[in-house]
Structures are given as structure tokens and as C-alpha cells.
Amino acid sequence: MADRFPIRRIDHIEFHVGNARQAAAFYQHAFGFRMTAYRGLETGCRETTSYVLECGAIRFVLTSGLAPDTAAARFAHAHGDGVAVVALEVPDAARAFAEAQRHGAVGAADPVEEQDEYGRLRSAGIRAYGDTVIRLVERQDYAGVFAPGFEPRGGPEPRDADVGLTAIDHVVANVELGQMDRWVRFFAETMGFTELLHFDDEAISTEYSALMSKVMQDGAGRIRFPINEPATGRRKSQVAEYLDYFGGPGVQHIAFATGDIVATVSRMRARGMAFLSVPAAYYDDLPGRVPAIGPYTGVLARLGILADRDEDGYLLQIFTQPVQDRPTVFFEVIERRGATGFGQGNFKSLFEAIEREQARRGNLVEAAS
Ligand code: FE2
């Protein structure tokens, strides 16, 4: 059966930030991205400054507004630094836009074709949760560095800059209480995604709080977008804390794949990245739960890496602290050894670790009734 909404890959993730130049320096240092392109005053763009950073198959665009009435400045004012655009490469942007609209998507940007000496780039945008836009990018007729208006901009590229991140494994959204199924339907109806997994509040709960999650996957099974909503608990859940500080729904975390999580996390820690800490007791029964990691338990414990197993294999994962002032967006590093899940065996210890951080921020408070 033909995929009615073919998607080639996640083309890029665009963040709107308060200061793109400084954010670019942080992402290059902490995650080993290298700068590939720039658009700003020097290239004739009067409204915004953007830096394009790449690492393996991952491409980030960091954009800040040069005036308060720009979309990027308004976004950063409302939400803090965060994900404004999840861009998907499609074979035909206008057709994908029409298909999504026919199934109820609200347009954010009509199809446009931009052109320079490197060819034509076509794109369009539809609205997703909160102020997030899904941009549809058609780039098979474009050979430039990123998009018309951008100029190549390379920094020095020392060999050891790379920390080993290879691709985006999944992109997770937090939405409001009662809204998860609305966004599940949005991905199913507009873009032909299917529900891969779901976790109810029994599966994802601690003494204090709970959340629910459904994982949506595209027709080709390459792109996975989990969606969380808070569930009622005794105290404010991590999703509710995010919604308060982000000012509504949005991207909660992006998971990066690596082929060697021990090397990746060692390098990231050496560069000062702060991860969620795991109690030593977590590792006591880990070799029993995930026998394959037995010989490596010591190094995993030293680095704070979690492990989980499913019927297809096992995985190793770790979560950073939020990377901006507001307790909103964070990152995951994941190494899959066959496993196709999301580390459900770690949910409880992970959420307890998040709640310890929430408590330090004064945000693990009684739930409003
Ligand atoms: Fe994740």
C-alpha cells in the first residue's frame, strides 16, 4: 500500500532563542555540532539571525529576532528558548501541504519556492501543538548549503569536536491535560501516522505524579513522535511544570542516537554537560534486568547511563538537565542494541530523578485541586 504522506527524514529542527550566536557556541561545544551555514545582517537578512549546525544526520537551526516584533523574538519572549519548527523532508511540499490541509491541518505558511544559484527549495508549514510548526521541505532540486539566503559558514573543525551523535531518534511533545488524543488524531489524520505504543498513568507514575504517553510513527516507520500529557497526581507532574514554564505545549525532549553511548557521554561530561543523576541503588538489580550489560555495569553506573530491555534487544539511554534557564527542553542520548522501545523499564527511576530536580527548583508542589 502506498504511503499517502511519504516523509524522507527529519530535515531540521529550528529553535527560536534569545541569542542565536551564544546558543550556537553552546551547541557546538556541548554536543559536538559543527557550524555549516549562516543568515543574518551580513547576508541581507534584516529581521533575524540564524546559524545552521550539523552533526551526523542531525541538523539544528538556531534563530533569534533582531527586533521585538519578529516571530522569533515573540516566541523566545513567550516560551524561552525552544523548538519552533520540526521540519520534515518530503518529496513534494505543495502536495504534502494540500494532503495535510485536506485532513484538517491548519496552514502556518503557504507553499513557497525560493531560488538562488544552487537551485530551488520548496517549503510550506502546518500548525502543530502550541506554537510549534511542522515545516514541509522539498530539497531534491536544491544543492546549496541549507536554503536560499544562507551562506556557508564553517568554524574550525578539530577532529575531537564530535561526540558521536548520529541521528535524531525521536522528538517528544508535552501537551495539556486531556489533549493527548487530539494530537494523536492530528498526526494520524493529517500525516498518516500510526500509534506505535502507549503508556498509561499506571505505567508512568511515581509516589507523587503521573503522566500518559502515546508514540506516533510515520508510514515508513522511521520517524517517531511521542506525545505526553500530565495525569492527576498528588503533586505537580513534570509535564505540568514544563507547561507552566514553556507557556503551553511544545517539544519536551529530542533523543539523539549514538553508536557508542559510553564514549559519547564521557565526552559530553568532560565538556560540562549536566545529566539527571541516578541513585546508586538503580544499578544493584540492573544486570538481572538487562543481562547483556553485566560486564559494563560499573562504567554505566559511573556515567549515570540507564539500560532497559524489550523483546527485540536492549538499549542504553541518559537524559540531560534542561539546557536553558527555564525547566523546559532537554535532550536524551540513546544507543539501541536491537530494542525498539523507549526505556519503559526506566520510567519510574527516571521520573523520580526528574522530581528530585523539580523539588530543587521549588516546583514539586501540591497539585491544584
Ligand atoms: Fe525519549
Residues whose N, C-alpha, C, O or C-beta is under 5 A from the ligand:
A	BS01	FE2	A255 E332
